[in-house]
Amino acid sequence: MRRIHEMLDQWLEQRPKEQACIDFDGRTLTYEDFGEAVLDAADLLRSAGVGPGDRVTLVSENSVASAAMVLACSRLDAWVNPLNARMTDNEIGRIFAHCQPRVMIFTHKASDAAARHAERYEARESAPAAFGRVMLREFPEVAAEPVFEAAEQQVAALLYTTGTTGDPKGVMLSHRNLLYMAEASTTVRGLSVGEYLYCVLPMTHVFAFASAFLASIYSGAMIRYVARFVPADVLTAYAEGVVVMQGVPAMYAQLLKYCADHNITEPKAPKLRYLSAGGAPLDLDWKRKIELFFGLTLHNGYGMTETSPGISATVPGYERNDDSCGPPLPGLDVRMVPPPGQDELHDGVGEIVVKGPNVMMGYYKNPEATAKVLDTDGYLHTGDLGRFDESGWIYVVGRCKELIIRSGFNVYPPEVETALNSFPGVVQSAVVGERLKDGNEDVIAFVEIRPAANVTEEALRQHVKDRLAPYKVPSRMVLTEKLPAAGTGKILKHKLLEHFARSNEELAS
């Protein structure tokens, strides 16, 4: 296959009347229905002036319309640029200015937030079609990018990373990148024809885009598109026969919290066989709690937008009671190299670099940034710190930039977070470093507490002291009812630093 839409063609021929997906509103589509939705979406884009090499910005939440637009872009050799409708006006505006799309599409029926953005861009509503309705706005005065026949040379998706400062970076993922990831995700998870996959992670994020949505198309699984994470709805879907669900650790933490608050001690999940977490570090204590509650292994994985996203994943049948991210995916060359500013590995810990068919083409219109992460041998420097165990499984211990050096000792935030999260009443935590005037760093912990839980800083500090070396114990703990998070559930650590800086200023005044 040369293009991602070709994955659908096999099922249109072999299983046209079988169930393909369930829309956000409960509407069920067969493969024949979904194939018609993709063709209608392609017709709409074509009528709006979209051609090969054009960018299509898709402001959406999970829905059939969103999925159909992705494959329609592939049919036209256009680049899809998925954006989470819950982004701010400023965030979308910055990406719009950089991407310069031929057309913007808004899935306003699935998302009130998308409807508000559509109004701001003065978009018009489309006629009814097999995918439903969307709103669109054309921008005719833009230039198309070159088009290539080879799957590894043609951009399929332009996904922007959520940087804390500076201009957004558009990750160019080729059809080859995404076809590889769809196949690898299917293989690792054992997805098969007709299995019920629950997609609540936002498809605008690479994790759900490739490992859930595209993997479901590749495998022939039946996928349910869910716009918002609601614990009660997840439990209902489990009871209705969900087989596979992929989430981020924060989702599972909130799910357990909901069950505890509603005295649910045993979920009804007759067909559930595979749970996985990704997109953020997995705390070992939470992994054990989730596994005990569901009676299933919580599989872990590691990746990033620039690797489409997978680099490694734990494998069913080889379960371990630890926080490993599993072996590298098939066909990838993963190594540990000395981190920036260091000449050697320390205790086997180094920066993770990867080479293979998953690695991005580069950053759009930004060769300088591309050269900083893609070396001349084709290895992507991830900026993550990790190590291998004796069997070649990967453990991620932190970010190069998030590494805290306290009194000459390396402090890896995930290790401190694991100790904090094991305290009763703690939902999740985030540990950051604060630079001091003398060049040293303090360890600061932000801890989300379950409502009505009797958690004090003194008790939590003693709990951590019993589990960590003194230099790893946070200098300050901030207890809160909610940590700021992105739409994926990933904790926004830069927001915590801003909050702490403001708190210091208020105290000083």
C-alpha positions, 0 to 999 in steps of 0.5 A: 500500500502507498496511501493510508486510505488503501487500508479501507479498500480491502474491507470494502471488498471483503466485508462491506456489510459488517459494522465498521464504526459507531459515531459519537451520537450512536449512529452505526456505519458499515464498511460500505457506509463508511466508504461512502462517507470518505468519498463524500468527504473527498467530493466536498474537499475537491469542491472547496478547491483542495488538490494534491499537496494542499493542507487541510486543517481539521478542527475536531473532536472524535467523530465519523466526520473527522475520520472520513476527512482524514482518509479523504485527504489521503485520496486527494494526496492532501495533507491533513492537519488535525487540531483539537477543538479544545485548543484556544483561539491563539493556539489555533491561530498560530498553527493556521498562520504556519500551516497555511491550509487551503481549507479549514474543516470544523466538526461542529456537530460533534463539538461545541468548541469546534462550532465556536471556532467555526463561527470565528472563522466565518465558516459555512455549513456543508450539505448533508452527506454520509459523514454528517455535516461539517463547517468549512472555510476556504483560503484560495491564495495558498501554494501547494507542496510537491507530491511524490508517489513513494509512500515514504516521501509523501506527507500524509499528516501534519501534526503540531507538537505542543511546545511550552515556548516559541513557535509550534513545530509541525511534524511531517508524517509520511504515509509510510510512517503511518502505514507502518504504525497501523500494522505494528499497533495491530500486531502488538495488540493482537487486534483482529477483525470485528473486535470492539475498540473504544476510542476516547483519546483525541484523534487529533493526537498522534497516539489515537490517530495512528494506534487506535483510528488507523490501526482499526482500519488496518485490522478491520476492528470496529471502532467507537468514536467518543468525543469526551472522556466520561468515566460512567460512559466508559464503564457502560461501554465495557459492559456492552462488549468493548474488547480493547481500550487505549488511554493515558494514565490520568484517564485510568486514575480518574476511572478508579477515582469514579469507581471508588466514589460510587462504591463500584468494586467490580466492573462489568467487562465481559469481553475486555481483554486489552488495556494500554496506557501511553502518552505520559509516564505510567506510575507503577503504583497506579498500574498495580491498582488498575490491574488489581481492579480489572484483573487484566494487565495494563500494557505500557508503551513509549513514543512521541509525535516524531515517531508516529508515535510508537517506539516500544510497547509491552507484549501480551503474554510477557507481563511484568510487574514493573514500569517497563515500556517493553521491547522496541517495535519490530524493525526499529533500531533503538539505542542509548547515547550519552545525554547532551553535555555528558560524555558517557552513560551513567548507570546505563542511563542515556538519551534514547535515539531511534531509527526506522520506518516510524521516524518523521520526515522532519519539521515543516518549514523548519530545517534548523529544528529538524537538524537538531533532532535528526542526525546525519545517520538518520537517528532521531534524538528523542530528548528522553532518558532511558535504559535497557534491562538485560532482556532488551526492554526499555525503561524511560526514566525522564526527560533530558530537559526535566532531569533535576540536578540537586547537589550534584545528584541526578533526580528523575521526576518519575521516580519521585512521582511514583513514591508520591502516588503510592500514598492513599488519597493521591490521584496523581502528581507532577515533579519539577525542578526550580533553578536556584541562584547558586545554580543548584535545583530544588525538587518541587512536587504538585500533588492532586488529592482525591476530594475528602481524602485526609492528606497532609503535607507532613504525612506525605513527606514522611511517606516519601522519606521512607522510600527515597534518598534524602536528595530526592525528597521534594523541598516543597509540596503543593497539594491541589484538587486538580492538576492542569492537563492537555486534552490527552490527559497529559499533565502540563508541567510548564503550567505548574512552573508558571503557577509556582513562579506566580506564587513566589512573586505573591509571597515576595510582595 
